[in-house]
Amino acid sequence: MIAKNCGSMVPEPGAFTDADNAILQAAGPGLLNRVRTHMDHQEIHFALEAIWRIVSDCNGYFAAQEPWVLKKTDPARMATVLYVTAEVLRNIAILIQPVVPDSAARLLDQLAISQDARDFSRIGPGSRMIPGTPLPKPEGIFPRLVDKEAV
């Protein structure tokens, strides 16, 4: 949607709503601390569960905000929703690097996050995406599984 509706650039967000702030906060430093604690105790499954919970919450946020409707009714709000979603994805991609490094790198590449901005210290509001940053052409992160026998 960013490529089609925002000129393939990180959108300029407007004022954040309570829903925007809630999902941004959920994907911020508190999540990093929970993930770190689980990893320190070798509870990798709990760390991933915490991350995937935010992925699910972000999916719910995106569906509830309906940016495809906002495109016609409130393009500025659509830009904010797309920005917030991309920012949550940035934080998630940084956090999943130890588990799926290649996929996380592809996602961070598509968000135009430089190599030196991919460490855990970049989680949260101090390192948010910069509006107007050009983004590359979107491509799938996880290849579609094709059952060769079914084809």
N, CA, C and O atoms as a GROMACS GRO file, in nm:
protein
  604
    1MET      N    1   0.082  -0.120   0.000
    1MET     CA    2   0.000   0.000   0.000
    1MET      C    3   0.086   0.126   0.000
    1MET      O    4   0.048   0.227  -0.059
    2ILE      N    5   0.202   0.120   0.066
    2ILE     CA    6   0.289   0.238   0.067
    2ILE      C    7   0.340   0.265  -0.074
    2ILE      O    8   0.344   0.380  -0.118
    3ALA      N    9   0.378   0.159  -0.145
    3ALA     CA   10   0.429   0.177  -0.282
    3ALA      C   11   0.321   0.238  -0.371
    3ALA      O   12   0.349   0.328  -0.451
    4LYS      N   13   0.200   0.189  -0.360
    4LYS     CA   14   0.092   0.234  -0.448
    4LYS      C   15   0.035   0.370  -0.408
    4LYS      O   16  -0.008   0.447  -0.495
    5ASN      N   17   0.034   0.400  -0.279
    5ASN     CA   18  -0.040   0.518  -0.233
    5ASN      C   19   0.047   0.629  -0.175
    5ASN      O   20  -0.003   0.739  -0.150
    6CYS      N   21   0.174   0.602  -0.153
    6CYS     CA   22   0.261   0.703  -0.090
    6CYS      C   23   0.388   0.727  -0.171
    6CYS      O   24   0.489   0.769  -0.116
    7GLY      N   25   0.381   0.700  -0.300
    7GLY     CA   26   0.496   0.726  -0.386
    7GLY      C   27   0.620   0.645  -0.350
    7GLY      O   28   0.732   0.691  -0.372
    8SER      N   29   0.601   0.526  -0.294
    8SER     CA   30   0.712   0.439  -0.253
    8SER      C   31   0.808   0.509  -0.156
    8SER      O   32   0.929   0.488  -0.159
    9MET      N   33   0.750   0.592  -0.069
    9MET     CA   34   0.828   0.659   0.034
    9MET      C   35   0.760   0.640   0.169
    9MET      O   36   0.638   0.625   0.178
   10VAL      N   37   0.842   0.640   0.275
   10VAL     CA   38   0.786   0.632   0.410
   10VAL      C   39   0.688   0.747   0.424
   10VAL      O   40   0.726   0.863   0.405
   11PRO      N   41   0.562   0.716   0.458
   11PRO     CA   42   0.462   0.823   0.466
   11PRO      C   43   0.485   0.917   0.584
   11PRO      O   44   0.545   0.881   0.685
   12GLU      N   45   0.435   1.037   0.567
   12GLU     CA   46   0.439   1.138   0.674
   12GLU      C   47   0.319   1.114   0.764
   12GLU      O   48   0.205   1.127   0.720
   13PRO      N   49   0.344   1.077   0.892
   13PRO     CA   50   0.229   1.054   0.979
   13PRO      C   51   0.171   1.184   1.030
   13PRO      O   52   0.239   1.286   1.040
   14GLY      N   53   0.043   1.178   1.061
   14GLY     CA   54  -0.022   1.289   1.129
   14GLY      C   55  -0.014   1.264   1.279
   14GLY      O   56   0.071   1.188   1.326
   15ALA      N   57  -0.103   1.326   1.352
   15ALA     CA   58  -0.108   1.305   1.497
   15ALA      C   59  -0.147   1.160   1.524
   15ALA      O   60  -0.236   1.105   1.459
   16PHE      N   61  -0.082   1.100   1.621
   16PHE     CA   62  -0.112   0.962   1.656
   16PHE      C   63  -0.236   0.955   1.745
   16PHE      O   64  -0.255   1.036   1.836
   17THR      N   65  -0.320   0.857   1.717
   17THR     CA   66  -0.438   0.830   1.800
   17THR      C   67  -0.396   0.739   1.916
   17THR      O   68  -0.282   0.694   1.923
   18ASP      N   69  -0.490   0.714   2.006
   18ASP     CA   70  -0.462   0.620   2.115
   18ASP      C   71  -0.427   0.482   2.061
   18ASP      O   72  -0.337   0.416   2.114
   19ALA      N   73  -0.497   0.438   1.955
   19ALA     CA   74  -0.468   0.307   1.895
   19ALA      C   75  -0.327   0.304   1.835
   19ALA      O   76  -0.256   0.204   1.849
   20ASP      N   77  -0.288   0.412   1.769
   20ASP     CA   78  -0.152   0.421   1.713
   20ASP      C   79  -0.048   0.411   1.824
   20ASP      O   80   0.045   0.331   1.816
   21ASN      N   81  -0.066   0.492   1.927
   21ASN     CA   82   0.030   0.493   2.038
   21ASN      C   83   0.036   0.358   2.108
   21ASN      O   84   0.143   0.314   2.150
   22ALA      N   85  -0.078   0.292   2.121
   22ALA     CA   86  -0.080   0.162   2.190
   22ALA      C   87   0.002   0.058   2.116
   22ALA      O   88   0.081  -0.013   2.178
   23ILE      N   89  -0.014   0.048   1.984
   23ILE     CA   90   0.060  -0.054   1.910
   23ILE      C   91   0.208  -0.016   1.900
   23ILE      O   92   0.295  -0.104   1.903
   24LEU      N   93   0.238   0.112   1.887
   24LEU     CA   94   0.379   0.154   1.885
   24LEU      C   95   0.447   0.123   2.019
   24LEU      O   96   0.560   0.075   2.022
   25GLN      N   97   0.377   0.149   2.128
   25GLN     CA   98   0.433   0.120   2.259
   25GLN      C   99   0.450  -0.030   2.279
   25GLN      O  100   0.550  -0.075   2.336
   26ALA      N  101   0.353  -0.108   2.233
   26ALA     CA  102   0.359  -0.254   2.250
   26ALA      C  103   0.480  -0.313   2.177
   26ALA      O  104   0.535  -0.414   2.221
   27ALA      N  105   0.521  -0.251   2.067
   27ALA     CA  106   0.634  -0.301   1.988
   27ALA      C  107   0.764  -0.232   2.025
   27ALA      O  108   0.863  -0.247   1.953
   28GLY      N  109   0.767  -0.158   2.133
   28GLY     CA  110   0.884  -0.079   2.169
   28GLY      C  111   0.976  -0.144   2.269
   28GLY      O  112   0.986  -0.267   2.274
   29PRO      N  113   1.044  -0.064   2.348
   29PRO     CA  114   1.145  -0.113   2.443
   29PRO      C  115   1.093  -0.216   2.543
   29PRO      O  116   1.169  -0.303   2.586
   30GLY      N  117   0.966  -0.208   2.582
   30GLY     CA  118   0.912  -0.308   2.674
   30GLY      C  119   0.914  -0.447   2.614
   30GLY      O  120   0.944  -0.544   2.682
   31LEU      N  121   0.882  -0.456   2.485
   31LEU     CA  122   0.888  -0.585   2.415
   31LEU      C  123   1.032  -0.635   2.410
   31LEU      O  124   1.058  -0.753   2.434
   32LEU      N  125   1.124  -0.546   2.379
   32LEU     CA  126   1.265  -0.583   2.377
   32LEU      C  127   1.307  -0.640   2.513
   32LEU      O  128   1.376  -0.742   2.518
   33ASN      N  129   1.267  -0.576   2.620
   33ASN     CA  130   1.304  -0.624   2.754
   33ASN      C  131   1.246  -0.762   2.782
   33ASN      O  132   1.314  -0.848   2.838
   34ARG      N  133   1.120  -0.786   2.742
   34ARG     CA  134   1.060  -0.918   2.761
   34ARG      C  135   1.133  -1.023   2.680
   34ARG      O  136   1.163  -1.132   2.730
   35VAL      N  137   1.162  -0.991   2.555
   35VAL     CA  138   1.233  -1.086   2.468
   35VAL      C  139   1.372  -1.116   2.525
   35VAL      O  140   1.414  -1.231   2.528
   36ARG      N  141   1.442  -1.013   2.569
   36ARG     CA  142   1.575  -1.032   2.628
   36ARG      C  143   1.571  -1.124   2.750
   36ARG      O  144   1.654  -1.214   2.763
   37THR      N  145   1.475  -1.102   2.837
   37THR     CA  146   1.462  -1.184   2.957
   37THR      C  147   1.440  -1.330   2.920
   37THR      O  148   1.502  -1.420   2.976
   38HIS      N  149   1.350  -1.353   2.825
   38HIS     CA  150   1.325  -1.491   2.781
   38HIS      C  151   1.450  -1.553   2.718
   38HIS      O  152   1.482  -1.668   2.745
   39MET      N  153   1.518  -1.478   2.636
   39MET     CA  154   1.639  -1.530   2.571
   39MET      C  155   1.748  -1.558   2.674
   39MET      O  156   1.820  -1.657   2.663
   40ASP      N  157   1.761  -1.471   2.774
   40ASP     CA  158   1.860  -1.494   2.880
   40ASP      C  159   1.836  -1.624   2.955
   40ASP      O  160   1.929  -1.687   3.005
   41HIS      N  161   1.709  -1.664   2.961
   41HIS     CA  162   1.673  -1.789   3.029
   41HIS      C  163   1.655  -1.904   2.930
   41HIS      O  164   1.601  -2.009   2.964
   42GLN      N  165   1.700  -1.884   2.808
   42GLN     CA  166   1.690  -1.981   2.700
   42GLN      C  167   1.546  -2.026   2.677
   42GLN      O  168   1.520  -2.142   2.644
   43GLU      N  169   1.455  -1.933   2.694
   43GLU     CA  170   1.312  -1.957   2.669
   43GLU      C  171   1.277  -1.898   2.533
   43GLU      O  172   1.195  -1.806   2.522
   44ILE      N  173   1.339  -1.951   2.432
   44ILE     CA  174   1.324  -1.896   2.297
   44ILE      C  175   1.178  -1.899   2.253
   44ILE      O  176   1.130  -1.807   2.187
   45HIS      N  177   1.108  -2.005   2.290
   45HIS     CA  178   0.968  -2.016   2.250
   45HIS      C  179   0.883  -1.905   2.312
   45HIS      O  180   0.790  -1.856   2.249
   46PHE      N  181   0.914  -1.863   2.436
   46PHE     CA  182   0.840  -1.753   2.498
   46PHE      C  183   0.876  -1.619   2.434
   46PHE      O  184   0.791  -1.532   2.418
   47ALA      N  185   1.003  -1.604   2.396
   47ALA     CA  186   1.045  -1.482   2.327
   47ALA      C  187   0.970  -1.468   2.195
   47ALA      O  188   0.918  -1.361   2.163
   48LEU      N  189   0.964  -1.576   2.120
   48LEU     CA  190   0.894  -1.573   1.992
   48LEU      C  191   0.744  -1.554   2.011
   48LEU      O  192   0.680  -1.485   1.932
   49GLU      N  193   0.690  -1.613   2.114
   49GLU     CA  194   0.547  -1.594   2.144
   49GLU      C  195   0.516  -1.446   2.170
   49GLU      O  196   0.415  -1.394   2.122
   50ALA      N  197   0.603  -1.380   2.244
   50ALA     CA  198   0.582  -1.237   2.272
   50ALA      C  199   0.589  -1.154   2.143
   50ALA      O  200   0.510  -1.062   2.123
   51ILE      N  201   0.683  -1.188   2.057
   51ILE     CA  202   0.697  -1.117   1.930
   51ILE      C  203   0.575  -1.142   1.841
   51ILE      O  204   0.518  -1.048   1.786
   52TRP      N  205   0.535  -1.269   1.828
   52TRP     CA  206   0.423  -1.302   1.739
   52TRP      C  207   0.292  -1.244   1.791
   52TRP      O  208   0.201  -1.217   1.713
   53ARG      N  209   0.281  -1.225   1.924
   53ARG     CA  210   0.161  -1.162   1.979
   53ARG      C  211   0.150  -1.019   1.925
   53ARG      O  212   0.041  -0.973   1.890
   54ILE      N  213   0.263  -0.948   1.918
   54ILE     CA  214   0.261  -0.812   1.864
   54ILE      C  215   0.232  -0.814   1.714
   54ILE      O  216   0.162  -0.727   1.663
   55VAL      N  217   0.285  -0.913   1.643
   55VAL     CA  218   0.253  -0.927   1.501
   55VAL      C  219   0.102  -0.942   1.484
   55VAL      O  220   0.041  -0.878   1.399
   56SER      N  221   0.042  -1.028   1.566
   56SER     CA  222  -0.102  -1.048   1.561
   56SER      C  223  -0.178  -0.920   1.596
   56SER      O  224  -0.275  -0.884   1.530
   57ASP      N  225  -0.132  -0.852   1.700
   57ASP     CA  226  -0.195  -0.725   1.741
   57ASP      C  227  -0.185  -0.621   1.629
   57ASP      O  228  -0.279  -0.546   1.606
   58CYS      N  229  -0.071  -0.618   1.562
   58CYS     CA  230  -0.053  -0.522   1.452
   58CYS      C  231  -0.144  -0.557   1.336
   58CYS      O  232  -0.199  -0.468   1.270
   59ASN      N  233  -0.160  -0.685   1.310
   59ASN     CA  234  -0.253  -0.727   1.205
   59ASN      C  235  -0.395  -0.681   1.240
   59ASN      O  236  -0.468  -0.633   1.153
   60GLY      N  237  -0.433  -0.697   1.366
   60GLY     CA  238  -0.564  -0.651   1.411
   60GLY      C  239  -0.579  -0.500   1.399
   60GLY      O  240  -0.683  -0.450   1.357
   61TYR      N  241  -0.474  -0.428   1.437
   61TYR     CA  242  -0.473  -0.282   1.425
   61TYR      C  243  -0.495  -0.242   1.278
   61TYR      O  244  -0.579  -0.158   1.248
   62PHE      N  245  -0.418  -0.304   1.189
   62PHE     CA  246  -0.426  -0.271   1.047
   62PHE      C  247  -0.566  -0.298   0.992
   62PHE      O  248  -0.623  -0.215   0.920
   63ALA      N  249  -0.621  -0.415   1.026
   63ALA     CA  250  -0.755  -0.450   0.978
   63ALA      C  251  -0.860  -0.354   1.033
   63ALA      O  252  -0.952  -0.313   0.961
   64ALA      N  253  -0.848  -0.318   1.161
   64ALA     CA  254  -0.946  -0.228   1.223
   64ALA      C  255  -0.938  -0.087   1.165
   64ALA      O  256  -1.040  -0.019   1.154
   65GLN      N  257  -0.819  -0.043   1.130
   65GLN     CA  258  -0.802   0.093   1.077
   65GLN      C  259  -0.847   0.105   0.932
   65GLN      O  260  -0.881   0.214   0.887
   66GLU      N  261  -0.848  -0.006   0.860
   66GLU     CA  262  -0.895  -0.010   0.721
   66GLU      C  263  -0.832   0.098   0.632
   66GLU      O  264  -0.903   0.184   0.579
   67PRO      N  265  -0.700   0.094   0.615
   67PRO     CA  266  -0.638   0.198   0.533
   67PRO      C  267  -0.686   0.198   0.388
   67PRO      O  268  -0.678   0.301   0.322
   68TRP      N  269  -0.734   0.086   0.338
   68TRP     CA  270  -0.789   0.080   0.203
   68TRP      C  271  -0.915   0.165   0.192
   68TRP      O  272  -0.944   0.217   0.084
   69VAL      N  273  -0.990   0.180   0.300
   69VAL     CA  274  -1.107   0.269   0.303
   69VAL      C  275  -1.060   0.413   0.323
   69VAL      O  276  -1.109   0.505   0.257
   70LEU      N  277  -0.964   0.431   0.414
   70LEU     CA  278  -0.912   0.565   0.442
   70LEU      C  279  -0.851   0.629   0.317
   70LEU      O  280  -0.849   0.752   0.305
   71LYS      N  281  -0.802   0.547   0.226
   71LYS     CA  282  -0.745   0.599   0.101
   71LYS      C  283  -0.843   0.694   0.033
   71LYS      O  284  -0.804   0.795  -0.024
   72LYS      N  285  -0.972   0.659   0.040
   72LYS     CA  286  -1.076   0.739  -0.026
   72LYS      C  287  -1.133   0.846   0.065
   72LYS      O  288  -1.172   0.953   0.018
   73THR      N  289  -1.139   0.819   0.195
   73THR     CA  290  -1.208   0.910   0.286
   73THR      C  291  -1.116   1.003   0.363
   73THR      O  292  -1.153   1.116   0.395
   74ASP      N  293  -0.994   0.956   0.394
   74ASP     CA  294  -0.902   1.036   0.476
   74ASP      C  295  -0.758   0.994   0.446
   74ASP      O  296  -0.696   0.923   0.526
   75PRO      N  297  -0.703   1.038   0.332
   75PRO     CA  298  -0.569   0.997   0.292
   75PRO      C  299  -0.460   1.029   0.395
   75PRO      O  300  -0.363   0.955   0.408
   76ALA      N  301  -0.476   1.138   0.469
   76ALA     CA  302  -0.376   1.172   0.572
   76ALA      C  303  -0.378   1.068   0.683
   76ALA      O  304  -0.272   1.028   0.732
   77ARG      N  305  -0.495   1.023   0.722
   77ARG     CA  306  -0.505   0.919   0.824
   77ARG      C  307  -0.450   0.787   0.772
   77ARG      O  308  -0.384   0.713   0.845
   78MET      N  309  -0.477   0.757   0.643
   78MET     CA  310  -0.420   0.638   0.581
   78MET      C  311  -0.267   0.641   0.592
   78MET      O  312  -0.206   0.540   0.626
   79ALA      N  313  -0.208   0.755   0.564
   79ALA     CA  314  -0.062   0.768   0.571
   79ALA      C  315  -0.012   0.740   0.713
   79ALA      O  316   0.091   0.676   0.731
   80THR      N  317  -0.085   0.786   0.812
   80THR     CA  318  -0.046   0.762   0.952
   80THR      C  319  -0.055   0.613   0.984
   80THR      O  320   0.036   0.558   1.046
   81VAL      N  321  -0.162   0.549   0.942
   81VAL     CA  322  -0.178   0.405   0.968
   81VAL      C  323  -0.066   0.326   0.900
   81VAL      O  324  -0.010   0.234   0.959
   82LEU      N  325  -0.033   0.361   0.778
   82LEU     CA  326   0.074   0.292   0.706
   82LEU      C  327   0.210   0.317   0.773
   82LEU      O  328   0.292   0.226   0.783
   83TYR      N  329   0.231   0.439   0.819
   83TYR     CA  330   0.355   0.470   0.891
   83TYR      C  331   0.366   0.387   1.019
   83TYR      O  332   0.469   0.324   1.044
   84VAL      N  333   0.260   0.386   1.097
   84VAL     CA  334   0.261   0.312   1.224
   84VAL      C  335   0.286   0.164   1.197
   84VAL      O  336   0.366   0.101   1.267
   85THR      N  337   0.220   0.108   1.098
   85THR     CA  338   0.237  -0.033   1.065
   85THR      C  339   0.382  -0.061   1.023
   85THR      O  340   0.441  -0.160   1.067
   86ALA      N  341   0.437   0.023   0.939
   86ALA     CA  342   0.576   0.005   0.896
   86ALA      C  343   0.672   0.016   1.014
   86ALA      O  344   0.770  -0.058   1.022
   87GLU      N  345   0.645   0.106   1.105
   87GLU     CA  346   0.731   0.124   1.222
   87GLU      C  347   0.726   0.002   1.314
   87GLU      O  348   0.829  -0.041   1.366
   88VAL      N  349   0.608  -0.054   1.332
   88VAL     CA  350   0.598  -0.176   1.412
   88VAL      C  351   0.674  -0.288   1.342
   88VAL      O  352   0.745  -0.364   1.408
   89LEU      N  353   0.660  -0.300   1.211
   89LEU     CA  354   0.734  -0.402   1.137
   89LEU      C  355   0.884  -0.383   1.149
   89LEU      O  356   0.959  -0.480   1.156
   90ARG      N  357   0.929  -0.260   1.151
   90ARG     CA  358   1.072  -0.233   1.168
   90ARG      C  359   1.121  -0.291   1.302
   90ARG      O  360   1.222  -0.361   1.307
   91ASN      N  361   1.048  -0.263   1.408
   91ASN     CA  362   1.086  -0.315   1.539
   91ASN      C  363   1.083  -0.467   1.542
   91ASN      O  364   1.174  -0.530   1.596
   92ILE      N  365   0.980  -0.526   1.486
   92ILE     CA  366   0.967  -0.671   1.481
   92ILE      C  367   1.084  -0.731   1.403
   92ILE      O  368   1.144  -0.829   1.446
   93ALA      N  369   1.115  -0.673   1.288
   93ALA     CA  370   1.224  -0.726   1.206
   93ALA      C  371   1.357  -0.722   1.280
   93ALA      O  372   1.437  -0.814   1.270
   94ILE      N  373   1.381  -0.616   1.355
   94ILE     CA  374   1.504  -0.609   1.434
   94ILE      C  375   1.506  -0.721   1.538
   94ILE      O  376   1.608  -0.786   1.558
   95LEU      N  377   1.392  -0.743   1.603
   95LEU     CA  378   1.386  -0.844   1.709
   95LEU      C  379   1.398  -0.987   1.658
   95LEU      O  380   1.450  -1.073   1.730
   96ILE      N  381   1.353  -1.015   1.537
   96ILE     CA  382   1.358  -1.153   1.488
   96ILE      C  383   1.489  -1.188   1.418
   96ILE      O  384   1.506  -1.302   1.373
   97GLN      N  385   1.581  -1.093   1.408
   97GLN     CA  386   1.708  -1.120   1.341
   97GLN      C  387   1.782  -1.242   1.395
   97GLN      O  388   1.836  -1.318   1.315
   98PRO      N  389   1.787  -1.264   1.527
   98PRO     CA  390   1.860  -1.382   1.575
   98PRO      C  391   1.796  -1.515   1.535
   98PRO      O  392   1.864  -1.618   1.533
   99VAL      N  393   1.668  -1.513   1.502
   99VAL     CA  394   1.597  -1.637   1.474
   99VAL      C  395   1.585  -1.664   1.324
   99VAL      O  396   1.606  -1.776   1.278
  100VAL      N  397   1.552  -1.561   1.248
  100VAL     CA  398   1.539  -1.573   1.102
  100VAL      C  399   1.618  -1.459   1.037
  100VAL      O  400   1.559  -1.365   0.983
  101PRO      N  401   1.750  -1.467   1.042
  101PRO     CA  402   1.832  -1.353   0.998
  101PRO      C  403   1.812  -1.313   0.852
  101PRO      O  404   1.807  -1.194   0.822
  102ASP      N  405   1.799  -1.408   0.762
  102ASP     CA  406   1.784  -1.373   0.621
  102ASP      C  407   1.651  -1.304   0.594
  102ASP      O  408   1.645  -1.204   0.523
  103SER      N  409   1.544  -1.359   0.650
  103SER     CA  410   1.412  -1.299   0.630
  103SER      C  411   1.403  -1.162   0.696
  103SER      O  412   1.346  -1.068   0.640
  104ALA      N  413   1.459  -1.150   0.815
  104ALA     CA  414   1.459  -1.020   0.884
  104ALA      C  415   1.538  -0.918   0.802
  104ALA      O  416   1.496  -0.802   0.790
  105ALA      N  417   1.650  -0.960   0.746
  105ALA     CA  418   1.732  -0.868   0.664
  105ALA      C  419   1.654  -0.823   0.541
  105ALA      O  420   1.660  -0.706   0.504
  106ARG      N  421   1.581  -0.915   0.478
  106ARG     CA  422   1.502  -0.877   0.360
  106ARG      C  423   1.392  -0.776   0.398
  106ARG      O  424   1.367  -0.681   0.324
  107LEU      N  425   1.328  -0.798   0.512
  107LEU     CA  426   1.225  -0.704   0.556
  107LEU      C  427   1.286  -0.568   0.587
  107LEU      O  428   1.232  -0.465   0.547
  108LEU      N  429   1.399  -0.567   0.658
  108LEU     CA  430   1.465  -0.440   0.689
  108LEU      C  431   1.514  -0.370   0.563
  108LEU      O  432   1.511  -0.247   0.555
  109ASP      N  433   1.560  -0.448   0.464
  109ASP     CA  434   1.598  -0.390   0.335
  109ASP      C  435   1.479  -0.320   0.271
  109ASP      O  436   1.492  -0.209   0.219
  110GLN      N  437   1.362  -0.385   0.274
  110GLN     CA  438   1.244  -0.327   0.212
  110GLN      C  439   1.194  -0.204   0.286
  110GLN      O  440   1.124  -0.120   0.228
  111LEU      N  441   1.230  -0.194   0.413
  111LEU     CA  442   1.194  -0.074   0.490
  111LEU      C  443   1.304   0.032   0.482
  111LEU      O  444   1.296   0.136   0.547
  112ALA      N  445   1.407   0.005   0.402
  112ALA     CA  446   1.520   0.097   0.380
  112ALA      C  447   1.593   0.129   0.511
  112ALA      O  448   1.634   0.243   0.533
  113ILE      N  449   1.608   0.028   0.596
  113ILE     CA  450   1.680   0.046   0.722
  113ILE      C  451   1.826   0.010   0.696
  113ILE      O  452   1.857  -0.102   0.656
  114SER      N  453   1.914   0.105   0.720
  114SER     CA  454   2.057   0.084   0.692
  114SER      C  455   2.115  -0.022   0.784
  114SER      O  456   2.061  -0.050   0.892
  115GLN      N  457   2.224  -0.081   0.742
  115GLN     CA  458   2.290  -0.189   0.818
  115GLN      C  459   2.327  -0.143   0.959
  115GLN      O  460   2.321  -0.223   1.052
  116ASP      N  461   2.364  -0.018   0.974
  116ASP     CA  462   2.407   0.030   1.106
  116ASP      C  463   2.289   0.071   1.195
  116ASP      O  464   2.310   0.120   1.306
  117ALA      N  465   2.166   0.052   1.148
  117ALA     CA  466   2.048   0.088   1.227
  117ALA      C  467   1.962  -0.034   1.258
  117ALA      O  468   1.840  -0.023   1.272
  118ARG      N  469   2.025  -0.151   1.268
  118ARG     CA  470   1.950  -0.275   1.286
  118ARG      C  471   1.976  -0.343   1.420
  118ARG      O  472   1.937  -0.458   1.439
  119ASP      N  473   2.040  -0.274   1.510
  119ASP     CA  474   2.069  -0.336   1.640
  119ASP      C  475   1.958  -0.304   1.739
  119ASP      O  476   1.875  -0.216   1.716
  120PHE      N  477   1.958  -0.377   1.850
  120PHE     CA  478   1.850  -0.365   1.948
  120PHE      C  479   1.838  -0.225   2.008
  120PHE      O  480   1.732  -0.187   2.057
  121SER      N  481   1.945  -0.148   2.005
  121SER     CA  482   1.938  -0.012   2.060
  121SER      C  483   1.847   0.078   1.975
  121SER      O  484   1.811   0.188   2.018
  122ARG      N  485   1.810   0.031   1.857
  122ARG     CA  486   1.725   0.110   1.765
  122ARG      C  487   1.576   0.079   1.782
  122ARG      O  488   1.494   0.128   1.704
  123ILE      N  489   1.541  -0.002   1.882
  123ILE     CA  490   1.401  -0.032   1.908
  123ILE      C  491   1.338   0.089   1.979
  123ILE      O  492   1.396   0.142   2.074
  124GLY      N  493   1.222   0.131   1.932
  124GLY     CA  494   1.151   0.237   2.002
  124GLY      C  495   1.152   0.370   1.932
  124GLY      O  496   1.201   0.383   1.820
  125PRO      N  497   1.096   0.470   1.999
  125PRO     CA  498   1.069   0.599   1.935
  125PRO      C  499   1.193   0.680   1.897
  125PRO      O  500   1.185   0.765   1.809
  126GLY      N  501   1.306   0.656   1.960
  126GLY     CA  502   1.425   0.734   1.929
  126GLY      C  503   1.484   0.707   1.792
  126GLY      O  504   1.568   0.784   1.745
  127SER      N  505   1.443   0.600   1.729
  127SER     CA  506   1.500   0.561   1.599
  127SER      C  507   1.394   0.534   1.494
  127SER      O  508   1.414   0.453   1.404
  128ARG      N  509   1.283   0.600   1.505
  128ARG     CA  510   1.172   0.574   1.412
  128ARG      C  511   1.210   0.605   1.268
  128ARG      O  512   1.305   0.678   1.241
  129MET      N  513   1.134   0.548   1.179
  129MET     CA  514   1.156   0.568   1.036
  129MET      C  515   1.138   0.716   1.001
  129MET      O  516   1.059   0.786   1.064
  130ILE      N  517   1.211   0.760   0.902
  130ILE     CA  518   1.209   0.901   0.861
  130ILE      C  519   1.113   0.916   0.743
  130ILE      O  520   1.135   0.858   0.637
  131PRO      N  521   1.007   0.996   0.761
  131PRO     CA  522   0.914   1.019   0.650
  131PRO      C  523   0.988   1.074   0.528
  131PRO      O  524   1.080   1.155   0.540
  132GLY      N  525   0.943   1.028   0.412
  132GLY     CA  526   1.004   1.072   0.287
  132GLY      C  527   1.118   0.984   0.240
  132GLY      O  528   1.169   1.002   0.130
  133THR      N  529   1.160   0.890   0.323
  133THR     CA  530   1.267   0.798   0.283
  133THR      C  531   1.217   0.710   0.169
  133THR      O  532   1.113   0.646   0.182
  134PRO      N  533   1.289   0.705   0.058
  134PRO     CA  534   1.247   0.619  -0.054
  134PRO      C  535   1.257   0.472  -0.014
  134PRO      O  536   1.351   0.430   0.053
  135LEU      N  537   1.158   0.396  -0.057
  135LEU     CA  538   1.156   0.252  -0.030
  135LEU      C  539   1.171   0.176  -0.161
  135LEU      O  540   1.121   0.219  -0.265
  136PRO      N  541   1.239   0.062  -0.157
  136PRO     CA  542   1.253  -0.018  -0.279
  136PRO      C  543   1.121  -0.084  -0.317
  136PRO      O  544   1.025  -0.083  -0.240
  137LYS      N  545   1.118  -0.139  -0.435
  137LYS     CA  546   1.000  -0.210  -0.482
  137LYS      C  547   0.970  -0.326  -0.385
  137LYS      O  548   1.060  -0.403  -0.353
  138PRO      N  549   0.846  -0.338  -0.339
  138PRO     CA  550   0.814  -0.444  -0.244
  138PRO      C  551   0.822  -0.583  -0.308
  138PRO      O  552   0.785  -0.603  -0.424
  139GLU      N  553   0.873  -0.676  -0.229
  139GLU     CA  554   0.884  -0.815  -0.272
  139GLU      C  555   0.847  -0.903  -0.153
  139GLU      O  556   0.854  -0.859  -0.039
  140GLY      N  557   0.807  -1.026  -0.181
  140GLY     CA  558   0.773  -1.119  -0.074
  140GLY      C  559   0.893  -1.150   0.014
  140GLY      O  560   1.005  -1.165  -0.034
  141ILE      N  561   0.868  -1.159   0.143
  141ILE     CA  562   0.974  -1.191   0.238
  141ILE      C  563   0.988  -1.343   0.253
  141ILE      O  564   1.098  -1.398   0.249
  142PHE      N  565   0.875  -1.407   0.269
  142PHE     CA  566   0.873  -1.551   0.286
  142PHE      C  567   0.819  -1.612   0.157
  142PHE      O  568   0.705  -1.585   0.119
  143PRO      N  569   0.898  -1.694   0.090
  143PRO     CA  570   0.850  -1.752  -0.035
  143PRO      C  571   0.727  -1.840  -0.011
  143PRO      O  572   0.715  -1.908   0.091
  144ARG      N  573   0.638  -1.836  -0.105
  144ARG     CA  574   0.516  -1.916  -0.096
  144ARG      C  575   0.554  -2.063  -0.112
  144ARG      O  576   0.630  -2.099  -0.202
  145LEU      N  577   0.502  -2.145  -0.025
  145LEU     CA  578   0.526  -2.288  -0.032
  145LEU      C  579   0.436  -2.346  -0.139
  145LEU      O  580   0.314  -2.331  -0.133
  146VAL      N  581   0.496  -2.414  -0.236
  146VAL     CA  582   0.420  -2.474  -0.344
  146VAL      C  583   0.437  -2.624  -0.334
  146VAL      O  584   0.549  -2.676  -0.338
  147ASP      N  585   0.325  -2.693  -0.321
  147ASP     CA  586   0.326  -2.838  -0.317
  147ASP      C  587   0.339  -2.887  -0.462
  147ASP      O  588   0.244  -2.878  -0.540
  148LYS      N  589   0.456  -2.938  -0.497
  148LYS     CA  590   0.482  -2.978  -0.636
  148LYS      C  591   0.389  -3.089  -0.681
  148LYS      O  592   0.355  -3.097  -0.799
  149GLU      N  593   0.348  -3.175  -0.589
  149GLU     CA  594   0.257  -3.283  -0.625
  149GLU      C  595   0.119  -3.228  -0.658
  149GLU      O  596   0.051  -3.282  -0.746
  150ALA      N  597   0.076  -3.124  -0.589
  150ALA     CA  598  -0.056  -3.066  -0.613
  150ALA      C  599  -0.060  -2.990  -0.744
  150ALA      O  600  -0.165  -2.980  -0.808
  151VAL      N  601   0.055  -2.935  -0.784
  151VAL     CA  602   0.061  -2.858  -0.908
  151VAL      C  603   0.058  -2.953  -1.023
  151VAL      O  604   0.063  -2.910  -1.138
   0.00000   0.00000   0.00000
